[in-house]
Every structure is written in structure tokens, then in C-alpha cells.
């Protein structure tokens, strides 16, 4: 137990670190608090923590819409579990929008506080310009007229007199010469600014290349983001060319534009362009220099991909940039864009925009509101349009939630006390009004005041602005007596002779949780008293349950995590209301948390939990018994993390001592595997050392060695048909079986090398390439982990058995150094004279002791 800010007793934790993260992290939570709770939650349950991270970002019915909190968590994830972030980029983008991916890379390059610094710099610049009387972007001093400094006093009659005193000097310099001098000065300043921008651009590009080559975690994430965008763009172009433009994604909208801030900092455009237009598939790029190739594909990406796709998407920015306001389709404008651009719409296209708003009011058109938070809509009531858009978006939001048929008969308790000042106050007001409008009679439009003597209040007002003002001005106290809240509900039910279906199902308390003690009893005792009262009045089967909705970062925790009849949620999003809607049983904080992360999109997430099992084995000295080895701290297993594990080094470079092949050598061995291709040319039979292949006919499949298939693919002579096992349908059950069993599932001996070659050279021939690659990565990680765990069991428990059936070539190659070293060690244990002195130089080889010629023993 601990104390709230009001010195009242409260729980310090729910007892579940993941539930603590779910309840306490809100949009205003400091970064250090988020990372601290993330660490505790991840140590408790990595998969649930990964889902909770995505729940922070969920915009459209899937989470809390806490963008900044999500970015903080994503950067933490990249720092400590980089492979988890990189392997889930596509799934994580579904929770927010495509722009999240370049934003994460941008913050990794420029710092996690880059947006905060930019905002502070803009505000400081506005302050400076306002102090100088700045009136516009091109407000240069005029060389003549009233805009100039020399004539600033002329309108009052003083300028002419002063001018006469220096008449001779002024006549020496004509007006035209002064204008030309001023123009030349401006041109010099513009040229200087351009040079500074170019130098900064080059410096940013150098930093991006250096980071890409130096940091393998950043490189892996960068490549996965580029792969994701490239795959989406290529599929979208196929849909567009086939006449299915209505099915394309928003990848083109959020793909960084050329020379944008994202592109300058991360070089994403060039990387995406190279993957969309690979040199091997386009003959026109053969033989040209790499710099020229990069320039051409960047320009081609813009002209042939981004421009046509963005035109089909009917993005408002396209029409605004072209000054084509008369063609802008307002019914296609997204909710956030409508909120941000409505002032421009009124300025440049007032008649059409107001006509559109009238149609929305009449129900003849629709306006988007899905991505907006309730308090953001209320905050826009005072904008230039007089709150028209806000009123319509609020109405649309209420209609969307009502159509789900879930949220009914809920009663809101709104905390508008002094501790709630700022955004938490606005959120409490907005969510309280929303709940009151979603409830059915006789509870529709009713709120409960946050007070020791709570009262049922009918929200007064004909529009959203009036309702918001009424709720803000309700009387409040520093606590609320929940017993009295339930007494009020029971009183209304008895007087109105309400049926069980008409009774309140949930009491939702919107607060910062920093209230005084409302009762000296624990919640279990209070709740039993409430149940008793309702039972006596005939409502024992419909006792309302209580939802504590946290709106501010604090340590207060009202109840433990296993408390029945209670839910603990937090955040500013309306999406969380849907958590309780179909719930007929007793609420439980942990059950609600699991319900929040139980959607189909959450099931696609998978953390990379592996540790490096080989490090503590392969770093043993040659003659040290494994059982006597000092305990080793597991090293996080990531895709070539900051400390590259020994077994990764062994797999990536030849080592005569460890007898391991390098990755290129393993691929060389795998290239003799047969694979099916579909040629697009005619060619006679090829007589090779490994056999005869062909003849080749267009569109007739045939089998060739993998190396030949890759060579033909690079020249555009064929398409490659991936092996049957290389599909989502085949790999998904394999992954599940690998996770559930201690044995290895049957896979091709060179499955790692084959998949890697196909991903590098024939990605466009693989259906659902992104998912297939993710599944293979997961399978490979699970199998590597099994191998390492088996070796650890051998060393620690002195077990001599290790199941290696169905082991692949790459996996066997990783085990090989340990096996050879172990056999060498065991052989030397039988010859004590071969034991190496620890004080000797490691490069010296042990020699047999030379005791000279032995004297023959005499017979006794």
C-alpha cells in the first residue's frame, strides 16, 4: 500500500506488471516512466507486453491512440529487442498508419525528442518574428516607398525635411541602383541559404549511410521497412493496372516523398526505389553506374508509382498543392485532415465546403470521425468555422458507436476537480458526455457529479458546446462515495419500476485516481453491501459493475488485479469503451486487459524471445569441464546485435579451428538443389557437369539447379516457382509444431539457404513474401533455440543424448564447432599429459612429456 497525492491509502501495484502498464500509461506519462514499466512488463510476459505496445497505438477501434507513448515504446523495443521490432513492422503498421515506420527510423537518426525540439524551435521563431513585426514570409524591406526605413517617418511630414538636408548625397545614388543593390543582396542571401541546405543534406546522407553500415540492428529495421513499402507499392500498382484501384493501400500516401525530411535523414526513397525497380529485372539499368541508377529509380518511383497512386487515392494534399480546390472531394477527406484543413477549405473554397457541410447535416453526405479523440473534437469547437465541423464529427462518432449495438446503459462519473486541470479535464468532459449520449432511457443524458454527496445531473444543452460548458461547471469535490452512487441508481430503478434490461450495467469513473478515501472498508466489503441492497430490492441479478478509467500519470491503483466486479483502463480514446460492451459476466481487471488485446491483428504479433545458448558453451577453454564452468549471463539473441554472438560469427566466416563453413559457402552448397522455373525464352538442352537440363520453352515449367535459376532470373529469362513448402499455408503449421514439440519438424536440408537466395533474387515471385519470410525467420529462431537448449542440457545435466533428427545444414553447421571441440576435449581427458597449462600462450600446442629412455625393471 502507498498514499495518493491527497494522502489517502491506495495500492502501489495491481500485482501484475503488464496490467500496471495497461492502467498507468496514458498520453501524458513521462518517457522514463513508460520505459520503466515496459521493462517490468517484458520480464513478466514479453508477448502480452508487445501487444500492449501496439494497443497504445491502436487508432481505429484497436487501442488507445497514444502516438507519442507508442513511439517511446517502439524505440525502447529497438534498443533492447531489435529483432522483435523489425520482424513485426508490417503488423505494427496496421495499428496506426504506414507513416509510423519512417517516423521510428527518423527518430532513431535524429533523436527521440526531435519532434519536441522542432516544436520548441518553431515557437521560438514565431516569438522572434512577432517581436520584429513580421508580416509574411517574403516581407523584405522595400527599396523605396513607405515600406522602407528611410521613408518610415514621411507620412508625418518629417521625412521630406530630412531628405532635403542630404539632397546631394541622395542624388548620387539613383532609385534603380538602390533597388538592384537590394535585389542582389537578397539573391546572395538566397544562394547562401541554398548552399547551407545542400551541405546539410549531404551531411545527413553521410550520417544515414554510416549508421546503416555500422549498426546491424538499424540496417535490419531499415531493410524491413523498405521491403514492406516496396511490396505494398508493387501490389498496389498491379491492382491499379488491373482496374482494381479501389483496393489499393495507403502506402503511396505515407511513402516518404523525394527530398522530404524523412528521405534526407534516412534515405528511404532510394532504398524503396531500388526494391521496386531492381536492377536485375530491368535491362535499361544494366551497365550504368550505381549513382546514375539510384537517381533514375528515385525519379521513376515518384513519376510512375507515387503520383498515379496518390491521384487514385484522391488525397486532399494533391488538390491543395495543385491549387485545384474546385475538384477536391470533401467526402474523401480523412477525419484528422478535415480537422486540420477546414480553415483552408473555408478560405479557398468556401461555397463548396459549406454546401458539403449542409449535405452532411441533412444526411446526404458523410464526414469522417474515426481517428479523432473525443476531447479533440470538443477542443475544435472554437475554430474558425464556428464549430460546425466539430459538431458534425461528434454526431458521426456517436452514430458509429451506437450502430455497434454494444455500449448501453452505462453511467459516467466525471471528475472535474482541480487536480484534473488541462487535457485530463477535457477528456473527462468529452468521455462523460459521450457515455451519457450512448446510454438508453431513463439514463440517457445523465451524469454523476464527482463528490462526497453525488447527484444525478441531466446534461443541459442543445449542442455540443453548451453540453461541454455545463459539465465543466458541475460542482465537484475531492472524493466520491461510491456507495451513494449505487444508492442513487437503485433509487431511480425502484421509483421507475425499471426492468433488469433497463438497469445500469457499468459505472465508469473518469478520474486521475487521486481522490480521497470514500470508504473505510475494502472494496470487497463495499461491493457485498451493494449486492445486498440490490438483492433486497429485487435487482440482485443486475448489480452494476465499476470501471476505473485513469486519465493522468500517477501511482494510485484503486484495486488489485484480481478484483472481481471492477475494471481498470486508461487513456483518452473512445475505443476503450467497447471493451465492456458485450460483457455479461463479472468484470475483472486482468480479463479486461486480455480482452483489449484479443483481436485478430494482435494474434499476428510474435516477440523474439531467444537468448544465445551457444555463448556459454563455445567460449569454454579447450580442457575445462562444462560442469565446472562459471555461470554465464545470457546475451540477448537478436539479428547480429551489438555484441555479435560466437555462433553467429562461426556461421558468417570460415574458421579452421571451429571447422564451420561461412554463410556464402553454405549457400554455394545449396545452389545445386533443384527448383522449378517458368522460362520466357526458347533454348536447347544445357549439358552441365551436374546433368542435362532443358530444352527450354516459353511458359513451360522445368526444373534446374538453383544457381542456374538465379542466373536466368537476373537476366530476366524466367520466373521462379518457390518450393511447395515455402508458403504461408505450409509454414504456419510447421511453426506451431516447432513451438509445441521438443523435436525438429521435417524441412528441406537447405531450407535456410534456399529461402535466403529466393528472398534476395526472386522476391516478386513469392506470394505473401513478407509473411513467408517472417514465418521462416520464426521457425529458424525456434529451431536454433532448441539446438542450443539441447547443448546446454548436455553440459549441465551430463546427458549424453541429443535429438538432432531433421536438423538442417545451417543448424548442423552451428552445432559442428561445439561437437568437434567436445570430442577433442573428451579425447584429451583420457591423456592427462596433454592437458594444456593455463599459463601458456594459447597458440602453443601441447607436447608429450619427454622423460628420456626408461630403465628396464629387474625381476624380483
N, C-alpha and C positions, 0 to 999 in steps of 0.2 A: 504494500500500500504506500501511497505518497499523498501529497497535498496539491490541490489545484491552485491557480493564481489567487483564488478567493479563500485560500487556507481551509478548504474542505477536503475530506478524505476521498480518494479515488484510487483505482487500480493503476499500477505503473505499466502493466502489460496485460494482454489477453491470455498470455501463456503460449501463444503461437506466433513466432516471428513473422510468418507470412501474413497472418491476419493483422498483426500490428502494422505492417507495411500497407495493407489494403485500407485500413481505417485511418491511419495518421497522415499519410502522404496526400497533400492537397496542393492546388496550384501555387500557393504562396510558401510552401515548405522550402527552407534553405537547402542548398545543394549538399552541404556536409551532412545534414540530417537524412537526406534521401540515400546517400551512399552508405551511411552507417546502417540504416535499416535494410538496405539491399544486401549488404554483407551478411548480416544475421539471417535474413530470409533465405539467401542462397545456400548457406551452410545447413539450413534446416531442410529445404526441399528445392533443388535447382529448377525442376520443371515447373512447379507452381510459381516460382519467382519469375521465370521467363514469361509465363502467361500474364502475371500481374504487371510486368513491364509493358507488355502490349496493351493491357487493359488501361493503362494510363493514357495511351494514345488514341484508343478507340473513339471514332468520331460518329459514325452512322449506326447507332444502336448497339455498339460493342464495347463501350468503355467510358472513360471519364473526360476525354477531350483535353487532357492536360499536356499540351505540346512541349512546354519547357521542361516539365518533370520527366517526360519521356526521353528528351534529348540528353538530359543529365544521366538517366539510367542507361541509355544506349552507349554513351561514352564510357561509363563505368564498365559496361559489358565488354567493350572493345579492349579496355585496358587489362582486365583480368581474365576474360573468357573470349578472346577474339574470334575463335573459330565458331563459337555459338552464334555470335552476331552475323558473321559472314555467311554462314550456312543457312540462315533464316531470312535473308534480306527480302526475298520475294514475298514470303508470308507476312513479314512485319510491315511491308509497304501496304498491304491490304487493310491494315488497321487505321492508317492515316491517309496519306496520299504519296504519289511517286516522289514528290519533292523531298520527302523525309530522307531519302537515301543520299542525294548530293549534299543535303544540309549537314548530315553527320560527317561526311568526308570534309566538307568545308570547315566545320568546327574543329576537326582533328588537325587541319592545316593551320588555321588562324587562331585557335584557342577557344575553349568552351564558353568564354564570355565575350566573343566577338560581336554578337548582336547587342549586348548591353553597352559595350564601348562605342559602337556605331550610333546607337540611340543617344547616348550622352554627348557625343561629338556633334550630332545634328542639332540637339537642343542648345548646345553652347554656341554653335554657329548662328542659329536663329537669334539668340540673345545679342550677339555681337552686331549682326546686321540690323536688328531692330534699333539698337543704340545709335547706329550711324544714319538712321532714317532710310534704310534700304527699301526700295520700292519695286524692285524687279530684278530678274536675272541679268538683263543687259542694260542696267542702269549706269552706263558710263557717263562721265562728265561731258557735257556738251561743249564743243569748242567755241560756240557763240550762242547768243540768246540768253534767256532767263535761266536756263539750266546750268550755266557756267558760274564759277565762283566770282569772276571779275564783275559780273553784272548783277550779283545777288542783291545789291542794295539799290539798283537802278529804279525799281518801281516806287521807291520812296523819295526820289529826287536827289539822292546823294551821289549816285554813280556817275552822272554826267559831269558834275563839277570836278570830281577827282580825275575823270578822263581828260579833261581839258588841261590839267596840270602836266600830264605826261603825254601830250599830243604828239610831240616829235618822235618819242621813242616808239609809240604805238604805230605810227605811220610807217616805221621801218619794217615792220612785220605785217604782211597782209593777212586778211582773214583766211584766204585759201591756204597759205603756208602753215598757219596755226592748225587748220583742220587736217592737213596732210601729216603734220608732225604728230598730232594726236592719234590719227589713224595708224601711223607707223608704230607708234608706241603700243597701241592695242595689238597690232599684228605680232610684235616682238613678244608681248606677254602671252599671246595665244600659242605661238611657236614654242616658247619656253615651257608652257604647261603641257604641250603635246609631247615634248621630249621627256619631261618628268614622268608622264603617264607611260610612255613606251619603255623607259628604263625600269619603272616599277613592274610593268607587265613581264619583262624579261626576267627580272629578279624573282617574281612569283613563279614563273615557269621553271626556273632553275631549282627553286625550293621544292616544287612538286616532283620533279624528276629525281632529285636527291632523296626525298622521303620515300618515293616509290621503290628506288633501288636499294635503299638502306634498311627499310622497315618491312620485313616479310608479312607482318600482320596487316599493315596498311595496304600493301600490294595485293594481298589476297582479297581484302574487302573491296578495294578499288576494282579489281578484275570481276568480282561477283556482281557489283553494281552495274558495271558496263555490260556484262553478259545479260543481266536482267533487262536493261533498257534495250539492248540490241535485239534480243529475242522478241520482245514485245513490239518493237518498231517493225521488224521484218514480218511478223504475223499480221500486224495492222495494215501494212502495205499490201499483203496478199488479200486480206479482206476487202480493202478499198478497190483493188484491181478486179476483184470478182463481183463487185457490186453490193457488198455487204458492209458498207460504210457505217451503218448504224450499230455494228457490233465491235467497233474498234475501242481500244482502251484510251486512257488519258496520258499514255506515255509521251506522246508528242507534245502535249501541253506542258508537262513538267520536265521534259528533257532539257538540260541547260542549253541556252542559245549561245551561238558563237560569240566569244569575247564578253560574255556575261561575267559577273563576279564569281560564279561557280566555276565557269570554264577557265578563267585566268588563274584561279587558285588551285584547281585540281586537274586541269587538262582533260576533263571528262569528255568533251566533244570529240577530240581527236581519237581517244580510245574507243568511244562508241562507234565513230565513223569507220574506224579500221575493222571493227567486228561486223558492221552492217555491210561493208564493201571490202571483204578480204581480198588481198592481192591475188591469192591463188585461184579465185573464181572469176576474176575479171582480167581478160587478156590485155586490155589497154593499159594496165598498170605494170606489165612485165617489163623489166629492164630500166625503169625510171628510178631516179634517186629517191631515197626514203623521204627526204624533206618535201620533195615535189609531190610524192604520193600522198603524204599526210595533208598537204594543202588542198589537193584536189578532192580527196574524200570528205574533208571537212565541208568544203563548199557544196559538194554533192549531197551530203546529209541535209544541209539546210534547204537546198532548192528542190530536191526530189523526194524528200521524206517529211521533214518538219513542216514546210509550207503547205503542201497539199493536205496533210493530215490535220493540221490546225484549221485549215479552211473548212474541212468537213465537220470538225467539232463545233464550228460556229462560236469560237471564243470571243467574248466581248473585246478583249485586248486587240484582236486583229482588226476589228471595225474601228475601234478608237484610234489605233495607230495610223490607219489609212484615212482618218477623218471622214469615214463613211457612216455617220450617225443615223442617217435615214434608213439604212438597211439592217441595223442592229436588232437581232431577235431577242426581245426582253424576256420572253418565256423560256429562253435557254440560258439565262444568266443564273449562275450558282448563288446560293444564299449569302456567302461571305462576300462575293464580288458585288452583289446587289447592295449590300450594306456599305461597301467601300466606295462604289462608283455612283451612287444615286445622285450625289451633288453634281457630278459631271453630266449625268443624263439630263438633269433639270436645266443645266446651263446650255448645253449644246442641242438638246432635242426635247425641249420642254413639252411641246404639244403632243408628240407621240408617246412620251413617257407617262404623262398624266392620263392620256387615253388608255394606256395599258393598265394603270392603277385602277381606273374606273371599271374596266372589264374584270379585274380581279375582285373588286368589291361586289360586282354583280354575279360572280361565279362563272363568268365566261372564259376566264383565263386563270392560270395558277402562278403562284410565286413560291420560290424555293425557301425553305427554312431549316432543312435537316441538319446542317453543320453548325448552326448557331446555338450558343448557350442562352438560356432564358434571360439571365441578367444582362447579356449583351444586347438583346432586343430592347429591354427596358431602358438601357443606357442610351439607346439611339432615339429615344422619344423627343429629345431636344435638338435634333439635327435640322439642317436647312429645309428639309421637306416638311417640317412641322409634325413629324412622327407618323406620316401616312404609311411609309414602308414598314416601320416597326409594328404598327397596328395590324397590318395585313400578314406580316410574317408570324406574329404571335397567334393570330387566328389559324393560320395554316398549321402551326406546331400543335395546337390543341386538337385540331381535327385529325392530324396524323396519329396522335396518341390515342384518341378516342376510337378510331377505326380498328385499333388492335384489340379492342374489347377486353382489356386486361385490368387497367387501373380504375377501380370503382370503390366508392365508399371508404376513402382514406381521409383522415383529418390531420391537418398540419398545425403544429405548434411552432410559431415563428419567433425566434429570439431577435429582438431589435434593441437590445441593451447597449450600453456604452462600449463594452468590450468588442462589439461587433462592427465598429466603425470601419468605413471603407468598403472594399469589394465584398467581404463576408456579409455585410448588411444588405447589399443589393442582391446577393444570391439568395439570402433568406427570404427577402421580399418576393423575388421572382418565383422561386420554387413554391413558396406558400400559396401565392395566387394561382399558380399552375395546378397544384393539387386541389385547391378549392373549386376550380372550374371543371376538373375532371371527375369530381365526385357526383353522385346522383342524389336526388331529393330523398330525404329532407336535409342532407348535409351539403348540398351544392352551394358554393359561395360562402362557406363558413370557415373561419379560422379560430384558433385558440390563442389568447394572449399569453406571453411568457411572464408569469407572475406567481407569487405565492397564493394568490386568490384568482385563479384563471377564470376567464369568461369566454363564452362563445360569441364571436363577433361576425356579423354579416358584412362582408366586404362591400362597401358602398362605392358606386362609380359607374358611369355609363361607358367609359372607355378605359384602356389600359393605363393611361397617365393618371386618371383620377383614382383608380384602384391602388396603384403603386403609392401615391401620396397618402392614401388612407392607411395603408398597412404600416408605412414608415412612422406615422404619428400615433400608432396604438400605444396605450400605456404599457409599461414594462417594469419588471423587477429583476433582481439578480438571481432568482431561482424560480422554479415552478413546482408545485405539488402535484405529482402525477396521480396520487390517489384522488385528488379533487377533479382532475381532468376526466378520469374514468367515471367519477360520480356524476359529472355533467352529462356525459354520454348516456349513462344509464337513466338519468332523469328524463332526457329527451325521448329515449326509447319507450319508457313506461307511459309518459304522457301522450305520446303519439301513437301508442299501440303498434309499434313497428314490428314487422316480421324479422326472422333471422336473416333473410336475404337483404333487408334494408339496413341492417346494423353496420356500424363502422367495423371495418376489418383490420385497419392498421392506423396507429397514431404515429405520425412522423415528426420528430423533433429536429428542426433545423437550428443548429446552435454551434458555438465553438467549444462546447463541453466544459467551459469554465464557469459552471454555475455552483451556487451554494448547495449544501445538503438539503434535500427536500424531505428526507425522512431519516429517522434514526435507525430504521430497520434495513436489513439487506434486501436486495431486490426479490429474492425468493419469497421472503415473508410478505412483502407488499403485494406481490403478484397473487399469492394464495388468498390474501384478503380480498383482492379484486375479484378473483374467481368465485369466492364465496358470495359476495354481494350480487354478482350477475346470476348466479345459480338460484339464489333466493327469489329473484325477480323473474325467473323463467328464461334467462338468456345464458345458461351455463355452457351451451354448445357454441357460442359465438362471442367469447371474450376477446376484445381487441388485443392485438399484439403491438409492441412498441419498436420503433426504428429510430436509433440514434444516428443522426446524419451530421457528420463533422465538417465544418466549414473553415477551420483555421488550424494551423500547425500548433499543437500543444501536446503535453504529456498525459493529459487526462484521458482515462479509459473507464467508461461508466460500469461495465460488467466484464467478467471473464469470458473467454472464447467459447465455453461450453454451456453458456446460459440459455435455457430454453425460453421461448416467448419473446426473444429480443433479437434484433439485427443491428450490426454495426457497419455503416457505409460512410463514404466521404466523397468530396468533390463538388464541382459546380455543374455537372451535366445532368440533363433531364433523362439521359439513357438509363441511369441507375434506378429510376422509378419502376422500370419494367422488371426488376429483379423479384418483386413481391407479388406480382400481379395474379398469377395463376396458383399461388401457394395456398393450399387448403389445410396443410398440417401446421405443426408448431414451428415457429421460426427458431433458427439457431445461427449465431454469428458465423461459424465456420461453414455451415451449409449454404448460407447466402454468398459467402466468398466463392465457394466452389461453383455455385450457380452462375456467378458473374463471369467465370472463365470456362464455361462448359460448351460454348458454341463450336460449330464445325470449324471455323477458322482457327480456333485455339488448338484443336487437335492436330493441326499441321506442324505445330512448333515442336522442336526437339533440341534440347541442350546437348552440348558436347561435354560429357562429364568425365572423360577418361583422364587418368593420370599415366605418367610414363613408367611402366612396370619394369623396363629394362635397365633404367639408370642404376639402381642399387645392385643389379646383378653384374652388368658388364664393366663396372668400374672397380670390381674387386681386383686385388693384386693376384698374380698368377697362382700363388700357392697358399692363399688364405681360404680357410674353410668357410663356406657361406654361413654356417650356423654361428660362427664367431664374428661375423661382420657387424660393425656398429650400425644402429638403426639409421636409415636414410629418410630424409624428408621428401615426400613425393613431389615431383616437379610437375606443374600444370602441363597437361598434354594439349598443345594447340598446333595449328599448322605452322611448323617452324617458328616457335615462339621466340621470345627474347633470348632464352638460354636453350640453344638447339640441343635436344637430347642426343645421346650417343648413338642410339639405334637409328635415328634419322640420318645422322652423319654417315653411318655404315651403309645405309641404303642409297645415299646420294653420291658416294665417292668410293672408288676401289681402295681396298685396304688389304695388303697381303697378309698382315698379321691376323686379321679377323676373318679372312677368306670370304668376304662379302662382295657381291657384284654391285656395280653402280646402277643407278636408275636407267641411264641410256643403254647400258649393257643388258639389263633385263628386258628393255623394250626391243633391243636387237634380237634377242632370243624369241620374243613373242611374235615378231613380224613374219615368221613362217606359218603362223596359223592361217587357215583358210577362211575366207569371208566372201559373202555374195555381193556382186556388183551388178549394176544395170548399165551397160555401155551405151554411149550415144554415137559411136563410130563403128566402122567395119574394119576388121583386122584379121590376118591369118593367125594360125596357131603359133604360140611362142614356145620354143624349145629351150627350157631352162634346166639348170643342174638339178633343181628340186622336182622337176617334172614338166610335162607338157600342159599348156593352158590355152584354151581357145578352141576353135576360132570364135571371134567376137562379132556379134551382130547387134544393130541398134535395138534397144528396148527388149532384149532377150537376156534374162539373168544368167549369170555364170559364176563359178567360184574361182578365186585367185588368191595367192598369198596376200597377207595384209600389207606388206611393203609395196607390192605391185598396185594394190587398190589405192593406197595413199598417193603413189606416184601418178597414177591416172587421174585421180581426183584433183590433184594440184594443177594438172593441165586441162581441167575441165572436160575430160573424156568420159566421165562416168558419174553415177551417183552410187553411194554405198548403202547397202541394206544392213542395218545393225543386226547383230545376232538376236535370236528369238528371246533369249534370257534378258536382253537389255531393253526392258520396257517397264513401265510403272506397274502393270498388272502382274508381271513375273517377280519383280524385285520387292514389292510390298510384302507379300507373304514370306519371302526369304528373310527380310529384315525382322519381321515379327518372330519367326522361328529362331533366328540367331539370338535375339534378346531373351527368348524364353528357355533356350536349351544351352547346356554346357558344351555340347558337341558342335562341330562345324557343319554347315549345310553344304551340299554339293554345288559347286560353282566351277566354271572353267578354270583350268590351272593358271592361265594368264589373264584372268578377268580384270585385274587392276591395270595391266599394261595395255590391253585391248581397248578398254574404255577410255584410258587417257589419250591414246592415239586418235580415237574417233572423236573425242571432245575437241581435240586440237585441230583436226583437219576435216571433219565431216559433221560439224555441229548442226548444220541446217538439215541434214538427212535423218536426224534423230527426233522422233516425235516426243514432245514434252521433255526436251533436252534438260531443261533446268531441274525438273523433278527427278529425272533419271540420275543426273549427276549427284544430286543431294542424297538420293537413296543409296547409291554406290559408296559415297563418302561415309554415310552412316554404317553401312554394312562393313566396310573396311575398318572403321574405328572399333566396332564391336568385336570383330574377329581379332584385331591386334590386341585389344584389351584381354580377350580370352587367352591368347597365347602368353601374354605377359603374366597374367594371373596364374596360369599353369606353371610357369617357370618359377614364380615366387613360392608356390606351394612345394615344388621340388626342393628349393633351397632351404625353406624354413621348416617344413614338416618332414624332411628326409624321405619323401615319397619318390619312388623310382618310376612311376607310371605317368605318362602324359599323352592324352588323346590328340593325335595330330592327323587323323584321317580327314581327307578333303582339304588339306592345307594347300594354299595357292603358292605360286612361285615366289611372289614378293614376300609373302609371310614366311615361307621357308627360308628365304634369304636373310630375313631379320633374325630368325632363330639360330641360323647357322653359326655366327660368331660365338654365341653362348655355348652351343653344343661342342664345338671344337675346343674351346677354351676349357670346358668342364672335363672333356676326355683327357686333355693334356694334363690337367690338374690331378685327376684320379690316377693317371699312369705314373706321375711323379711321386704321388703319395706312397707308392709301393717301392720307391727307391729314395730313401731319406737322404742319401748323399747328394741327390740332385736338387735338394731344396735350396732356393736362392737366398743369399744373405740380404736382408732388407737394406743394409748399409751400402751395398754395392751400387754402382751405376747401372741403371736399368738396361742399358744396351749390351752389357756384358752377358755372355751366355754361360750358364753353369757348367763346370767341368768336373769330371770324376776325380776323386782324390787319388794322388799318386803316392803310395806308401813304399814304393821300391819293391825289390824282389823279396818274397816271403821265404823265411827259413823253414825247411821241412821239419815236421814234428817227429820226434823219436818215439818208437813203440815202447810202451811200458812193460 
